[in-house]
Amino acid sequence: MVILSAIKLKQLFKKGRDYPWQKPQGCPRCNSCRLWGHGFAEANFDGYQRPLLLKLYRCPDCGCVIRLRPKGYFKRFQASVDTIRSSIVLKSKTNRWLPGISRSRQCHWFRSLSRRIKVYLTDTWCRGVVASFDYLLQLGQIPVSRAI
């Protein structure tokens, strides 16, 4: 289970395990108020040379493991939502990719979004890729995920 949390990545990079994590109010699965610290998990983010340590919690009642993740990042993505959206905007307007990010990653995002448009919004969608990104995001989906 992933809970998005207000995390300052620069501070997390500097402090590591000593970062002041805010413990969730309760378990999102069973609503138990008892949560135990369950260690850390490494996660890569763009702009940082080494993986950052994200805090894990475990609910002793239902066994759910909770990972705190920074807001503004999709699950399993290193780049921020804003960076991914900027790449898609630039590609749709100028047919160019963002500098500083590998072309293959940006192609992956764009192809995945195009595929999701065809599956979820059908071929009748006529508002464009940027609007589809925003719409799928509003629906609670990860617009550039390969999973259908």
DRENZAFI-95001 format. One record per atom (N, C-alpha, C): atom name; residue number from 1; residue in three letters; z, y, x. Coordinates in steps of 0.2 Angstrom, whole numbers, plus 5000, padded with zeros to 4 digits. Layout:
<atoms>
(atom 'CA' NUM 'ALA' (Z Y X))
...
</atoms>
This chain:
<atoms>
(atom 'N' 1 'MET' (5000 4994 5004))
(atom 'CA' 1 'MET' (5000 5000 5000))
(atom 'C' 1 'MET' (5000 5006 5005))
(atom 'N' 2 'VAL' (4996 5011 5003))
(atom 'CA' 2 'VAL' (4995 5017 5007))
(atom 'C' 2 'VAL' (4998 5023 5003))
(atom 'N' 3 'ILE' (5002 5027 5006))
(atom 'CA' 3 'ILE' (5005 5033 5002))
(atom 'C' 3 'ILE' (5002 5039 5007))
(atom 'N' 4 'LEU' (4999 5044 5004))
(atom 'CA' 4 'LEU' (4997 5050 5007))
(atom 'C' 4 'LEU' (5003 5054 5008))
(atom 'N' 5 'SER' (5004 5057 5014))
(atom 'CA' 5 'SER' (5009 5061 5016))
(atom 'C' 5 'SER' (5007 5067 5020))
(atom 'N' 6 'ALA' (5011 5073 5019))
(atom 'CA' 6 'ALA' (5010 5079 5023))
(atom 'C' 6 'ALA' (5012 5078 5030))
(atom 'N' 7 'ILE' (5007 5076 5034))
(atom 'CA' 7 'ILE' (5009 5074 5041))
(atom 'C' 7 'ILE' (5005 5079 5046))
(atom 'N' 8 'LYS' (5008 5082 5050))
(atom 'CA' 8 'LYS' (5005 5086 5055))
(atom 'C' 8 'LYS' (5003 5082 5061))
(atom 'N' 9 'LEU' (4996 5081 5062))
(atom 'CA' 9 'LEU' (4994 5076 5067))
(atom 'C' 9 'LEU' (4996 5078 5074))
(atom 'N' 10 'LYS' (4995 5085 5075))
(atom 'CA' 10 'LYS' (4997 5087 5082))
(atom 'C' 10 'LYS' (5004 5086 5084))
(atom 'N' 11 'GLN' (5009 5087 5079))
(atom 'CA' 11 'GLN' (5016 5085 5080))
(atom 'C' 11 'GLN' (5017 5078 5081))
(atom 'N' 12 'LEU' (5013 5074 5077))
(atom 'CA' 12 'LEU' (5014 5066 5078))
(atom 'C' 12 'LEU' (5011 5064 5084))
(atom 'N' 13 'PHE' (5006 5067 5087))
(atom 'CA' 13 'PHE' (5003 5065 5093))
(atom 'C' 13 'PHE' (5009 5067 5099))
(atom 'N' 14 'LYS' (5012 5072 5098))
(atom 'CA' 14 'LYS' (5017 5074 5103))
(atom 'C' 14 'LYS' (5023 5070 5103))
(atom 'N' 15 'LYS' (5026 5069 5097))
(atom 'CA' 15 'LYS' (5032 5066 5096))
(atom 'C' 15 'LYS' (5032 5058 5096))
(atom 'N' 16 'GLY' (5027 5056 5094))
(atom 'CA' 16 'GLY' (5026 5048 5093))
(atom 'C' 16 'GLY' (5031 5045 5088))
(atom 'N' 17 'ARG' (5035 5041 5090))
(atom 'CA' 17 'ARG' (5040 5038 5086))
(atom 'C' 17 'ARG' (5046 5042 5084))
(atom 'N' 18 'ASP' (5047 5048 5087))
(atom 'CA' 18 'ASP' (5052 5053 5086))
(atom 'C' 18 'ASP' (5050 5058 5080))
(atom 'N' 19 'TYR' (5044 5057 5077))
(atom 'CA' 19 'TYR' (5041 5061 5072))
(atom 'C' 19 'TYR' (5046 5061 5066))
(atom 'N' 20 'PRO' (5048 5067 5063))
(atom 'CA' 20 'PRO' (5052 5067 5057))
(atom 'C' 20 'PRO' (5049 5064 5051))
(atom 'N' 21 'TRP' (5048 5058 5049))
(atom 'CA' 21 'TRP' (5045 5055 5044))
(atom 'C' 21 'TRP' (5049 5057 5037))
(atom 'N' 22 'GLN' (5046 5058 5032))
(atom 'CA' 22 'GLN' (5049 5059 5025))
(atom 'C' 22 'GLN' (5048 5052 5022))
(atom 'N' 23 'LYS' (5054 5049 5020))
(atom 'CA' 23 'LYS' (5054 5043 5017))
(atom 'C' 23 'LYS' (5052 5044 5010))
(atom 'N' 24 'PRO' (5048 5039 5007))
(atom 'CA' 24 'PRO' (5046 5039 5000))
(atom 'C' 24 'PRO' (5052 5039 4996))
(atom 'N' 25 'GLN' (5051 5041 4990))
(atom 'CA' 25 'GLN' (5057 5041 4985))
(atom 'C' 25 'GLN' (5058 5034 4983))
(atom 'N' 26 'GLY' (5053 5030 4982))
(atom 'CA' 26 'GLY' (5054 5023 4980))
(atom 'C' 26 'GLY' (5048 5019 4981))
(atom 'N' 27 'CYS' (5048 5013 4979))
(atom 'CA' 27 'CYS' (5042 5008 4980))
(atom 'C' 27 'CYS' (5037 5010 4975))
(atom 'N' 28 'PRO' (5031 5011 4976))
(atom 'CA' 28 'PRO' (5026 5012 4971))
(atom 'C' 28 'PRO' (5024 5006 4967))
(atom 'N' 29 'ARG' (5026 5000 4969))
(atom 'CA' 29 'ARG' (5024 4994 4966))
(atom 'C' 29 'ARG' (5030 4992 4960))
(atom 'N' 30 'CYS' (5036 4992 4962))
(atom 'CA' 30 'CYS' (5041 4990 4958))
(atom 'C' 30 'CYS' (5046 4996 4956))
(atom 'N' 31 'ASN' (5045 5002 4959))
(atom 'CA' 31 'ASN' (5050 5007 4958))
(atom 'C' 31 'ASN' (5057 5007 4960))
(atom 'N' 32 'SER' (5058 5002 4965))
(atom 'CA' 32 'SER' (5064 5001 4968))
(atom 'C' 32 'SER' (5066 5007 4972))
(atom 'N' 33 'CYS' (5072 5009 4972))
(atom 'CA' 33 'CYS' (5074 5015 4977))
(atom 'C' 33 'CYS' (5076 5013 4984))
(atom 'N' 34 'ARG' (5076 5006 4985))
(atom 'CA' 34 'ARG' (5078 5003 4991))
(atom 'C' 34 'ARG' (5072 5002 4996))
(atom 'N' 35 'LEU' (5071 5006 5001))
(atom 'CA' 35 'LEU' (5065 5005 5006))
(atom 'C' 35 'LEU' (5068 5005 5013))
(atom 'N' 36 'TRP' (5066 5000 5017))
(atom 'CA' 36 'TRP' (5068 4999 5023))
(atom 'C' 36 'TRP' (5063 5001 5028))
(atom 'N' 37 'GLY' (5065 5004 5034))
(atom 'CA' 37 'GLY' (5060 5005 5039))
(atom 'C' 37 'GLY' (5057 4998 5042))
(atom 'N' 38 'HIS' (5050 4998 5043))
(atom 'CA' 38 'HIS' (5047 4992 5044))
(atom 'C' 38 'HIS' (5043 4993 5051))
(atom 'N' 39 'GLY' (5045 4998 5055))
(atom 'CA' 39 'GLY' (5041 4999 5061))
(atom 'C' 39 'GLY' (5035 5004 5061))
(atom 'N' 40 'PHE' (5030 5003 5065))
(atom 'CA' 40 'PHE' (5025 5007 5065))
(atom 'C' 40 'PHE' (5018 5003 5066))
(atom 'N' 41 'ALA' (5013 5007 5064))
(atom 'CA' 41 'ALA' (5006 5004 5065))
(atom 'C' 41 'ALA' (5002 5009 5068))
(atom 'N' 42 'GLU' (4997 5007 5072))
(atom 'CA' 42 'GLU' (4993 5011 5076))
(atom 'C' 42 'GLU' (4987 5013 5072))
(atom 'N' 43 'ALA' (4985 5019 5072))
(atom 'CA' 43 'ALA' (4979 5021 5068))
(atom 'C' 43 'ALA' (4975 5027 5073))
(atom 'N' 44 'ASN' (4969 5026 5073))
(atom 'CA' 44 'ASN' (4964 5031 5077))
(atom 'C' 44 'ASN' (4962 5036 5072))
(atom 'N' 45 'PHE' (4962 5042 5075))
(atom 'CA' 45 'PHE' (4960 5048 5072))
(atom 'C' 45 'PHE' (4955 5052 5077))
(atom 'N' 46 'ASP' (4950 5055 5074))
(atom 'CA' 46 'ASP' (4946 5059 5078))
(atom 'C' 46 'ASP' (4950 5065 5081))
(atom 'N' 47 'GLY' (4948 5066 5088))
(atom 'CA' 47 'GLY' (4951 5071 5092))
(atom 'C' 47 'GLY' (4957 5069 5096))
(atom 'N' 48 'TYR' (4959 5063 5095))
(atom 'CA' 48 'TYR' (4965 5060 5099))
(atom 'C' 48 'TYR' (4963 5055 5103))
(atom 'N' 49 'GLN' (4965 5055 5109))
(atom 'CA' 49 'GLN' (4963 5050 5114))
(atom 'C' 49 'GLN' (4966 5043 5113))
(atom 'N' 50 'ARG' (4972 5043 5110))
(atom 'CA' 50 'ARG' (4975 5036 5109))
(atom 'C' 50 'ARG' (4977 5036 5102))
(atom 'N' 51 'PRO' (4978 5030 5100))
(atom 'CA' 51 'PRO' (4980 5029 5093))
(atom 'C' 51 'PRO' (4987 5032 5091))
(atom 'N' 52 'LEU' (4988 5035 5085))
(atom 'CA' 52 'LEU' (4994 5038 5083))
(atom 'C' 52 'LEU' (4998 5033 5079))
(atom 'N' 53 'LEU' (5005 5033 5079))
(atom 'CA' 53 'LEU' (5009 5028 5076))
(atom 'C' 53 'LEU' (5011 5031 5069))
(atom 'N' 54 'LEU' (5009 5027 5064))
(atom 'CA' 54 'LEU' (5010 5029 5057))
(atom 'C' 54 'LEU' (5016 5024 5055))
(atom 'N' 55 'LYS' (5021 5027 5051))
(atom 'CA' 55 'LYS' (5027 5024 5049))
(atom 'C' 55 'LYS' (5026 5019 5043))
(atom 'N' 56 'LEU' (5029 5013 5044))
(atom 'CA' 56 'LEU' (5029 5008 5039))
(atom 'C' 56 'LEU' (5036 5007 5036))
(atom 'N' 57 'TYR' (5036 5006 5029))
(atom 'CA' 57 'TYR' (5042 5005 5025))
(atom 'C' 57 'TYR' (5041 4998 5022))
(atom 'N' 58 'ARG' (5046 4995 5020))
(atom 'CA' 58 'ARG' (5046 4988 5016))
(atom 'C' 58 'ARG' (5051 4988 5011))
(atom 'N' 59 'CYS' (5048 4986 5005))
(atom 'CA' 59 'CYS' (5053 4986 4999))
(atom 'C' 59 'CYS' (5056 4979 4999))
(atom 'N' 60 'PRO' (5063 4978 5000))
(atom 'CA' 60 'PRO' (5066 4972 5000))
(atom 'C' 60 'PRO' (5065 4968 4993))
(atom 'N' 61 'ASP' (5064 4972 4988))
(atom 'CA' 61 'ASP' (5064 4969 4981))
(atom 'C' 61 'ASP' (5058 4965 4980))
(atom 'N' 62 'CYS' (5052 4968 4981))
(atom 'CA' 62 'CYS' (5045 4965 4980))
(atom 'C' 62 'CYS' (5041 4963 4986))
(atom 'N' 63 'GLY' (5044 4965 4992))
(atom 'CA' 63 'GLY' (5040 4964 4998))
(atom 'C' 63 'GLY' (5034 4968 5000))
(atom 'N' 64 'CYS' (5033 4973 4996))
(atom 'CA' 64 'CYS' (5028 4978 4997))
(atom 'C' 64 'CYS' (5029 4981 5004))
(atom 'N' 65 'VAL' (5023 4982 5008))
(atom 'CA' 65 'VAL' (5023 4986 5014))
(atom 'C' 65 'VAL' (5020 4992 5013))
(atom 'N' 66 'ILE' (5023 4998 5014))
(atom 'CA' 66 'ILE' (5020 5004 5013))
(atom 'C' 66 'ILE' (5018 5008 5020))
(atom 'N' 67 'ARG' (5012 5010 5020))
(atom 'CA' 67 'ARG' (5010 5014 5026))
(atom 'C' 67 'ARG' (5009 5021 5024))
(atom 'N' 68 'LEU' (5013 5026 5028))
(atom 'CA' 68 'LEU' (5012 5033 5027))
(atom 'C' 68 'LEU' (5005 5035 5030))
(atom 'N' 69 'ARG' (5001 5039 5027))
(atom 'CA' 69 'ARG' (4995 5041 5030))
(atom 'C' 69 'ARG' (4994 5048 5029))
(atom 'N' 70 'PRO' (4991 5052 5033))
(atom 'CA' 70 'PRO' (4990 5059 5032))
(atom 'C' 70 'PRO' (4986 5061 5027))
(atom 'N' 71 'LYS' (4987 5066 5023))
(atom 'CA' 71 'LYS' (4983 5068 5017))
(atom 'C' 71 'LYS' (4977 5071 5021))
(atom 'N' 72 'GLY' (4971 5070 5017))
(atom 'CA' 72 'GLY' (4965 5073 5020))
(atom 'C' 72 'GLY' (4961 5068 5024))
(atom 'N' 73 'TYR' (4963 5062 5024))
(atom 'CA' 73 'TYR' (4960 5056 5027))
(atom 'C' 73 'TYR' (4959 5050 5022))
(atom 'N' 74 'PHE' (4953 5047 5022))
(atom 'CA' 74 'PHE' (4952 5041 5018))
(atom 'C' 74 'PHE' (4955 5035 5022))
(atom 'N' 75 'LYS' (4957 5031 5018))
(atom 'CA' 75 'LYS' (4960 5024 5020))
(atom 'C' 75 'LYS' (4954 5021 5025))
(atom 'N' 76 'ARG' (4956 5019 5031))
(atom 'CA' 76 'ARG' (4952 5016 5036))
(atom 'C' 76 'ARG' (4946 5020 5039))
(atom 'N' 77 'PHE' (4947 5027 5038))
(atom 'CA' 77 'PHE' (4942 5031 5041))
(atom 'C' 77 'PHE' (4946 5036 5046))
(atom 'N' 78 'GLN' (4943 5037 5052))
(atom 'CA' 78 'GLN' (4945 5041 5057))
(atom 'C' 78 'GLN' (4944 5048 5056))
(atom 'N' 79 'ALA' (4939 5050 5053))
(atom 'CA' 79 'ALA' (4937 5057 5052))
(atom 'C' 79 'ALA' (4940 5059 5046))
(atom 'N' 80 'SER' (4941 5066 5045))
(atom 'CA' 80 'SER' (4944 5069 5039))
(atom 'C' 80 'SER' (4939 5069 5034))
(atom 'N' 81 'VAL' (4942 5070 5028))
(atom 'CA' 81 'VAL' (4937 5070 5022))
(atom 'C' 81 'VAL' (4933 5077 5023))
(atom 'N' 82 'ASP' (4936 5082 5025))
(atom 'CA' 82 'ASP' (4932 5088 5026))
(atom 'C' 82 'ASP' (4926 5087 5031))
(atom 'N' 83 'THR' (4927 5084 5036))
(atom 'CA' 83 'THR' (4922 5082 5041))
(atom 'C' 83 'THR' (4916 5078 5038))
(atom 'N' 84 'ILE' (4918 5073 5035))
(atom 'CA' 84 'ILE' (4913 5069 5031))
(atom 'C' 84 'ILE' (4909 5073 5026))
(atom 'N' 85 'ARG' (4913 5077 5022))
(atom 'CA' 85 'ARG' (4909 5081 5017))
(atom 'C' 85 'ARG' (4904 5086 5021))
(atom 'N' 86 'SER' (4907 5089 5026))
(atom 'CA' 86 'SER' (4903 5094 5030))
(atom 'C' 86 'SER' (4896 5091 5033))
(atom 'N' 87 'SER' (4897 5084 5035))
(atom 'CA' 87 'SER' (4891 5081 5038))
(atom 'C' 87 'SER' (4886 5080 5032))
(atom 'N' 88 'ILE' (4889 5078 5026))
(atom 'CA' 88 'ILE' (4884 5076 5021))
(atom 'C' 88 'ILE' (4881 5083 5018))
(atom 'N' 89 'VAL' (4885 5088 5018))
(atom 'CA' 89 'VAL' (4882 5095 5016))
(atom 'C' 89 'VAL' (4876 5097 5021))
(atom 'N' 90 'LEU' (4878 5096 5027))
(atom 'CA' 90 'LEU' (4873 5098 5032))
(atom 'C' 90 'LEU' (4866 5094 5032))
(atom 'N' 91 'LYS' (4867 5088 5031))
(atom 'CA' 91 'LYS' (4862 5083 5031))
(atom 'C' 91 'LYS' (4857 5084 5025))
(atom 'N' 92 'SER' (4861 5086 5019))
(atom 'CA' 92 'SER' (4857 5087 5013))
(atom 'C' 92 'SER' (4853 5094 5013))
(atom 'N' 93 'LYS' (4856 5099 5016))
(atom 'CA' 93 'LYS' (4853 5105 5016))
(atom 'C' 93 'LYS' (4848 5106 5022))
(atom 'N' 94 'THR' (4849 5104 5028))
(atom 'CA' 94 'THR' (4845 5105 5034))
(atom 'C' 94 'THR' (4842 5099 5037))
(atom 'N' 95 'ASN' (4844 5093 5034))
(atom 'CA' 95 'ASN' (4841 5087 5037))
(atom 'C' 95 'ASN' (4843 5086 5044))
(atom 'N' 96 'ARG' (4849 5088 5046))
(atom 'CA' 96 'ARG' (4852 5088 5053))
(atom 'C' 96 'ARG' (4859 5085 5052))
(atom 'N' 97 'TRP' (4861 5082 5058))
(atom 'CA' 97 'TRP' (4868 5080 5058))
(atom 'C' 97 'TRP' (4873 5084 5061))
(atom 'N' 98 'LEU' (4879 5084 5060))
(atom 'CA' 98 'LEU' (4884 5088 5063))
(atom 'C' 98 'LEU' (4884 5086 5071))
(atom 'N' 99 'PRO' (4885 5091 5075))
(atom 'CA' 99 'PRO' (4885 5090 5082))
(atom 'C' 99 'PRO' (4893 5088 5084))
(atom 'N' 100 'GLY' (4893 5084 5089))
(atom 'CA' 100 'GLY' (4900 5081 5091))
(atom 'C' 100 'GLY' (4902 5075 5088))
(atom 'N' 101 'ILE' (4898 5072 5083))
(atom 'CA' 101 'ILE' (4900 5066 5080))
(atom 'C' 101 'ILE' (4894 5062 5080))
(atom 'N' 102 'SER' (4895 5055 5082))
(atom 'CA' 102 'SER' (4890 5051 5083))
(atom 'C' 102 'SER' (4885 5051 5077))
(atom 'N' 103 'ARG' (4879 5050 5078))
(atom 'CA' 103 'ARG' (4874 5050 5073))
(atom 'C' 103 'ARG' (4874 5044 5069))
(atom 'N' 104 'SER' (4876 5038 5072))
(atom 'CA' 104 'SER' (4877 5032 5069))
(atom 'C' 104 'SER' (4882 5032 5063))
(atom 'N' 105 'ARG' (4888 5035 5065))
(atom 'CA' 105 'ARG' (4893 5036 5060))
(atom 'C' 105 'ARG' (4891 5040 5054))
(atom 'N' 106 'GLN' (4888 5046 5056))
(atom 'CA' 106 'GLN' (4886 5050 5050))
(atom 'C' 106 'GLN' (4881 5047 5046))
(atom 'N' 107 'CYS' (4876 5043 5049))
(atom 'CA' 107 'CYS' (4871 5039 5045))
(atom 'C' 107 'CYS' (4875 5034 5041))
(atom 'N' 108 'HIS' (4880 5031 5043))
(atom 'CA' 108 'HIS' (4884 5026 5039))
(atom 'C' 108 'HIS' (4887 5029 5033))
(atom 'N' 109 'TRP' (4890 5035 5034))
(atom 'CA' 109 'TRP' (4893 5039 5028))
(atom 'C' 109 'TRP' (4887 5040 5023))
(atom 'N' 110 'PHE' (4882 5043 5025))
(atom 'CA' 110 'PHE' (4876 5045 5021))
(atom 'C' 110 'PHE' (4873 5039 5017))
(atom 'N' 111 'ARG' (4872 5034 5021))
(atom 'CA' 111 'ARG' (4869 5028 5017))
(atom 'C' 111 'ARG' (4874 5025 5012))
(atom 'N' 112 'SER' (4881 5025 5014))
(atom 'CA' 112 'SER' (4886 5022 5010))
(atom 'C' 112 'SER' (4886 5026 5003))
(atom 'N' 113 'LEU' (4886 5033 5004))
(atom 'CA' 113 'LEU' (4886 5037 4998))
(atom 'C' 113 'LEU' (4880 5036 4994))
(atom 'N' 114 'SER' (4874 5036 4997))
(atom 'CA' 114 'SER' (4868 5034 4993))
(atom 'C' 114 'SER' (4868 5028 4989))
(atom 'N' 115 'ARG' (4871 5023 4992))
(atom 'CA' 115 'ARG' (4872 5016 4989))
(atom 'C' 115 'ARG' (4877 5017 4983))
(atom 'N' 116 'ARG' (4882 5020 4984))
(atom 'CA' 116 'ARG' (4887 5021 4978))
(atom 'C' 116 'ARG' (4884 5026 4973))
(atom 'N' 117 'ILE' (4880 5030 4974))
(atom 'CA' 117 'ILE' (4877 5034 4969))
(atom 'C' 117 'ILE' (4872 5030 4965))
(atom 'N' 118 'LYS' (4869 5025 4968))
(atom 'CA' 118 'LYS' (4864 5021 4964))
(atom 'C' 118 'LYS' (4868 5016 4960))
(atom 'N' 119 'VAL' (4874 5014 4962))
(atom 'CA' 119 'VAL' (4878 5009 4959))
(atom 'C' 119 'VAL' (4882 5012 4953))
(atom 'N' 120 'TYR' (4886 5017 4955))
(atom 'CA' 120 'TYR' (4890 5020 4950))
(atom 'C' 120 'TYR' (4887 5026 4946))
(atom 'N' 121 'LEU' (4883 5030 4948))
(atom 'CA' 121 'LEU' (4880 5035 4945))
(atom 'C' 121 'LEU' (4873 5034 4942))
(atom 'N' 122 'THR' (4870 5028 4944))
(atom 'CA' 122 'THR' (4863 5026 4943))
(atom 'C' 122 'THR' (4858 5031 4945))
(atom 'N' 123 'ASP' (4852 5029 4944))
(atom 'CA' 123 'ASP' (4846 5033 4946))
(atom 'C' 123 'ASP' (4845 5039 4942))
(atom 'N' 124 'THR' (4848 5040 4937))
(atom 'CA' 124 'THR' (4847 5046 4933))
(atom 'C' 124 'THR' (4851 5052 4935))
(atom 'N' 125 'TRP' (4856 5051 4940))
(atom 'CA' 125 'TRP' (4860 5056 4943))
(atom 'C' 125 'TRP' (4855 5061 4947))
(atom 'N' 126 'CYS' (4855 5068 4945))
(atom 'CA' 126 'CYS' (4851 5072 4947))
(atom 'C' 126 'CYS' (4854 5079 4950))
(atom 'N' 127 'ARG' (4861 5078 4951))
(atom 'CA' 127 'ARG' (4864 5084 4954))
(atom 'C' 127 'ARG' (4865 5084 4961))
(atom 'N' 128 'GLY' (4862 5079 4965))
(atom 'CA' 128 'GLY' (4862 5079 4972))
(atom 'C' 128 'GLY' (4868 5075 4975))
(atom 'N' 129 'VAL' (4867 5074 4982))
(atom 'CA' 129 'VAL' (4872 5070 4985))
(atom 'C' 129 'VAL' (4879 5074 4986))
(atom 'N' 130 'VAL' (4879 5080 4987))
(atom 'CA' 130 'VAL' (4886 5084 4988))
(atom 'C' 130 'VAL' (4890 5083 4981))
(atom 'N' 131 'ALA' (4886 5085 4976))
(atom 'CA' 131 'ALA' (4889 5084 4969))
(atom 'C' 131 'ALA' (4892 5077 4968))
(atom 'N' 132 'SER' (4888 5072 4970))
(atom 'CA' 132 'SER' (4890 5065 4969))
(atom 'C' 132 'SER' (4896 5064 4973))
(atom 'N' 133 'PHE' (4897 5066 4979))
(atom 'CA' 133 'PHE' (4902 5065 4984))
(atom 'C' 133 'PHE' (4909 5068 4980))
(atom 'N' 134 'ASP' (4908 5074 4978))
(atom 'CA' 134 'ASP' (4914 5078 4974))
(atom 'C' 134 'ASP' (4916 5074 4968))
(atom 'N' 135 'TYR' (4911 5072 4964))
(atom 'CA' 135 'TYR' (4912 5068 4958))
(atom 'C' 135 'TYR' (4916 5061 4959))
(atom 'N' 136 'LEU' (4913 5058 4964))
(atom 'CA' 136 'LEU' (4916 5051 4966))
(atom 'C' 136 'LEU' (4923 5052 4968))
(atom 'N' 137 'LEU' (4924 5057 4972))
(atom 'CA' 137 'LEU' (4931 5059 4975))
(atom 'C' 137 'LEU' (4936 5061 4969))
(atom 'N' 138 'GLN' (4933 5064 4964))
(atom 'CA' 138 'GLN' (4937 5066 4958))
(atom 'C' 138 'GLN' (4939 5060 4954))
(atom 'N' 139 'LEU' (4935 5055 4954))
(atom 'CA' 139 'LEU' (4936 5049 4951))
(atom 'C' 139 'LEU' (4941 5044 4954))
(atom 'N' 140 'GLY' (4943 5047 4960))
(atom 'CA' 140 'GLY' (4948 5043 4964))
(atom 'C' 140 'GLY' (4945 5038 4969))
(atom 'N' 141 'GLN' (4939 5038 4970))
(atom 'CA' 141 'GLN' (4935 5033 4974))
(atom 'C' 141 'GLN' (4934 5036 4981))
(atom 'N' 142 'ILE' (4933 5032 4986))
(atom 'CA' 142 'ILE' (4931 5034 4993))
(atom 'C' 142 'ILE' (4923 5034 4992))
(atom 'N' 143 'PRO' (4920 5040 4992))
(atom 'CA' 143 'PRO' (4913 5041 4991))
(atom 'C' 143 'PRO' (4909 5037 4997))
(atom 'N' 144 'VAL' (4911 5037 5003))
(atom 'CA' 144 'VAL' (4907 5034 5008))
(atom 'C' 144 'VAL' (4910 5027 5010))
(atom 'N' 145 'SER' (4913 5024 5006))
(atom 'CA' 145 'SER' (4915 5017 5007))
(atom 'C' 145 'SER' (4910 5012 5006))
(atom 'N' 146 'ARG' (4909 5007 5010))
(atom 'CA' 146 'ARG' (4904 5002 5009))
(atom 'C' 146 'ARG' (4906 4997 5004))
(atom 'N' 147 'ALA' (4912 4996 5002))
(atom 'CA' 147 'ALA' (4914 4992 4997))
(atom 'C' 147 'ALA' (4912 4994 4990))
(atom 'N' 148 'ILE' (4909 4990 4986))
(atom 'CA' 148 'ILE' (4907 4992 4979))
(atom 'C' 148 'ILE' (4912 4989 4974))
</atoms>
